[in-house]
Amino acid sequence: MLRSKIALAGRSILLVLGMQALAFAQSPSGGQIPLYRDPKAPIERRVDDLLRRMTLAEKVAQLESDIRDIGKVPIPPDTGLGGLGPVLRPLGASQAAEQANNIQKAAVLQTRLGIPLIIHDEGVHGLMADGATIFPAAIGLAASWDTTLVSQVASAIGREARSRGIRQLLSPVINVVRDVRWGRVEETYGEDPYLTARVGVAFCSAIERESVITTPKHFVANVGDGGRDSYPVNASERLLREI
């Protein structure tokens, strides 16, 4: 699973951000241009070349959207929430976009490989940022049974995220909730797998049409019994296949 996430990060660097680093085509040593910087090379070969060159620390930094440990990057201190998305939250849209551009410039010019970051943040029912539009909670969107409406909402979220330099949203929450005591019920689309699937597809498709990656979460069987946020989950194979 970690390998697939790392591969996804590599593809996202090239496909979604358009390899902004190509503007700085020379290698750090001034020698031959690495394959991953060659826009004429096949995407898969560029991805493989880039992943082979990346250290474990660099791969983790991409997954966490944080390059402070691998480059001399003059950006605001950690908010304690992880990643660079929260750094942009208190800023207005134009300020956030400017700060995102500064971060990407630093990533390209001041890190070993010179590749941009995938800046991510939360967007379950609206981008988590000052001045962004907040829509009804996910459970309310699902209660509408209106996938067209959900698509319109998601398109707005995607546009607001991209306008601030955010290219990945840690949403939607597609956990199929079966116990109302769970602490994140309002973030889900409810108890029905079919409704969750249809609303989730509408949400993801609309945001990705705005050139922003979605991150359906939290994988599988992430909701157990009781009111805690995190705990062991007991599920039979039949339950996994049915739900």
C-alpha positions in Angstrom: 0.0 0.0 0.0 2.9 2.4 0.8 4.5 1.6 -2.5 1.3 2.4 -4.4 0.9 5.7 -2.5 4.5 6.7 -3.3 3.9 5.8 -6.9 0.7 7.9 -6.9 2.7 10.8 -5.5 5.3 10.5 -8.2 2.6 10.5 -10.9 0.8 13.4 -9.3 4.0 15.4 -9.2 4.3 15.1 -13.0 0.7 15.0 -14.2 -1.1 17.3 -11.9 1.5 20.0 -11.3 2.7 19.9 -14.9 6.3 19.6 -13.9 6.8 23.3 -13.0 10.4 22.3 -12.5 11.0 22.1 -16.2 11.5 25.8 -16.2 14.8 25.1 -14.6 15.8 22.4 -17.0 19.5 22.1 -16.1 20.5 19.5 -13.5 21.9 20.9 -10.2 25.4 20.0 -11.4 24.9 21.7 -14.8 25.2 18.3 -16.6 22.8 16.3 -18.6 19.1 16.8 -18.0 17.6 13.9 -15.9 15.0 11.8 -17.7 12.3 12.9 -15.3 12.7 16.5 -16.5 12.4 15.6 -20.1 8.9 16.5 -21.4 9.3 14.4 -24.5 9.9 11.2 -22.5 6.9 8.9 -21.7 5.3 9.7 -18.4 5.8 6.2 -17.0 9.5 6.3 -17.7 9.8 9.8 -16.1 7.9 8.6 -13.0 10.1 5.5 -12.7 13.3 7.6 -13.1 12.1 10.2 -10.5 11.1 7.5 -7.9 14.5 5.8 -8.3 16.3 9.1 -7.6 14.1 10.0 -4.5 15.3 9.1 -1.0 12.9 7.8 1.5 12.9 11.2 3.2 12.0 12.9 0.0 9.1 10.5 -0.7 7.8 11.0 2.8 8.0 14.7 2.4 5.9 14.6 -0.8 3.3 12.4 0.9 3.2 14.9 3.8 3.4 17.9 1.6 6.3 19.3 3.6 9.9 20.0 2.4 11.2 21.7 5.5 13.3 18.8 6.4 14.9 18.3 3.0 15.6 21.9 1.8 16.4 25.3 3.0 12.9 26.6 2.6 11.9 30.0 4.2 8.3 29.3 5.0 6.2 29.8 8.1 6.7 27.5 11.1 4.8 24.3 11.5 1.2 24.7 12.7 1.2 21.4 14.4 -1.3 20.0 12.0 1.1 18.5 9.4 1.8 19.5 5.8 1.9 23.0 4.2 -1.9 23.3 3.6 -2.6 24.6 7.2 0.1 27.3 6.6 -2.3 28.8 4.0 -5.5 28.5 6.0 -5.4 31.9 7.8 -4.7 33.8 4.5 -7.1 35.3 2.1 -7.3 33.8 -1.4 -4.8 36.1 -3.1 -2.3 35.9 -0.2 -2.6 32.1 -0.1 -1.9 31.9 -3.8 1.1 34.1 -3.5 2.4 32.1 -0.5 1.8 28.9 -2.4 3.8 30.2 -5.4 6.7 31.1 -3.0 6.6 27.6 -1.5 6.7 26.0 -5.0 9.6 28.3 -6.1 11.5 27.3 -3.0 10.8 23.6 -3.7 12.1 23.9 -7.2 15.1 26.0 -6.5 16.2 24.9 -3.1 15.8 21.1 -3.0 18.0 18.5 -4.4 15.7 17.2 -7.2 14.0 20.5 -7.9 10.4 19.2 -8.1 7.3 21.0 -6.9 5.1 19.9 -4.0 1.6 18.7 -3.9 0.1 21.1 -1.4 -2.9 19.5 0.3 -5.6 20.4 2.8 -9.0 19.4 4.0 -12.2 20.0 2.0 -14.9 17.6 3.2 -17.7 20.2 2.8 -15.8 23.3 1.9 -12.1 24.2 1.8 -10.7 24.7 5.3 -9.5 28.2 4.8 -10.3 31.8 5.8 -12.9 33.2 3.5 -13.7 29.9 1.7 -17.3 28.8 1.2 -18.7 26.3 3.7 -21.5 24.0 2.6 -23.7 21.7 4.6 -21.9 18.9 6.3 -21.3 15.7 4.2 -24.1 13.9 6.0 -26.5 16.7 4.9 -25.2 16.6 1.3 -25.9 12.9 1.2 -29.4 13.4 2.7 -30.3 15.5 -0.4 -29.9 12.4 -2.6 -29.0 14.9 -5.3 -25.7 14.0 -7.0 -26.1 16.9 -9.4 -26.2 19.3 -6.4 -23.2 17.5 -4.9 -21.3 18.0 -8.1 -22.0 21.7 -8.1 -20.8 22.0 -4.5 -17.6 20.0 -5.2 -16.8 22.1 -8.3 -16.9 25.2 -6.1 -14.7 23.5 -3.5 -12.2 22.5 -6.2 -12.0 25.9 -7.8 -11.5 27.6 -4.4 -8.7 25.1 -3.6 -6.9 25.5 -6.9 -7.1 29.3 -6.7 -5.1 29.1 -3.5 -2.4 26.8 -4.9 -3.9 23.7 -3.2 -3.8 20.7 -5.6 -5.0 17.9 -3.4 -7.9 17.6 -1.0 -8.0 15.1 1.8 -11.6 14.3 1.1 -14.2 12.9 0.7 -14.9 10.7 3.8 -16.5 7.5 2.3 -16.5 5.5 5.5 -19.8 3.7 5.7 -20.9 4.5 9.2 -22.9 1.9 11.2 -22.8 3.3 14.7 -24.1 6.8 15.4 -21.8 7.1 18.4 -18.8 7.3 16.2 -17.2 10.7 16.4 -17.0 11.5 12.7 -20.5 10.6 11.5 -21.2 14.1 10.2 -18.2 13.7 7.8 -19.6 10.7 6.1 -22.4 10.1 3.6 -24.2 7.8 6.0 -24.9 4.1 6.4 -25.8 3.0 2.9 -23.0 1.8 0.6 -24.8 2.5 -2.6 -25.6 6.1 -1.7 -22.1 6.6 -0.4 -20.7 5.3 -3.6 -22.8 7.5 -5.9 -22.3 10.7 -3.8 -18.6 9.9 -3.5 -18.2 9.5 -7.3 -20.1 12.8 -7.9 -17.9 14.6 -5.4 -14.6 13.2 -6.7 -15.3 13.6 -10.3 -16.3 17.3 -10.0 -13.3 18.2 -8.0 -10.9 16.4 -10.3 -12.3 18.2 -13.3 -10.9 21.3 -11.6 -7.4 19.7 -11.7 -7.4 18.9 -8.0 -6.7 15.4 -6.6 -9.2 13.9 -4.3 -8.3 11.4 -1.5 -11.3 9.2 -0.7 -10.8 8.0 2.9 -10.3 6.1 5.2 -9.5 3.1 3.1 -11.7 0.2 4.4 -13.4 -1.0 7.6 -12.4 2.1 9.4 -15.5 2.4 11.5 -15.9 0.1 14.5 -18.3 -0.1 17.5 -18.5 2.6 20.1 -17.9 6.3 20.3 -14.2 6.6 19.9 -12.4 8.1 16.9 -9.9 5.3 16.5 -9.9 1.7 17.7 -9.6 -1.9 16.5 -12.2 -3.0 13.9 -13.6 -6.5 13.9 -15.2 -7.4 10.6 -15.9 -10.7 8.9 -15.2 -11.3 5.2 -18.9 -11.2 4.5 -19.3 -7.8 6.2 -16.4 -6.4 4.2 -17.9 -7.7 0.9 -21.4 -6.5 1.7 -20.6 -3.1 3.1 
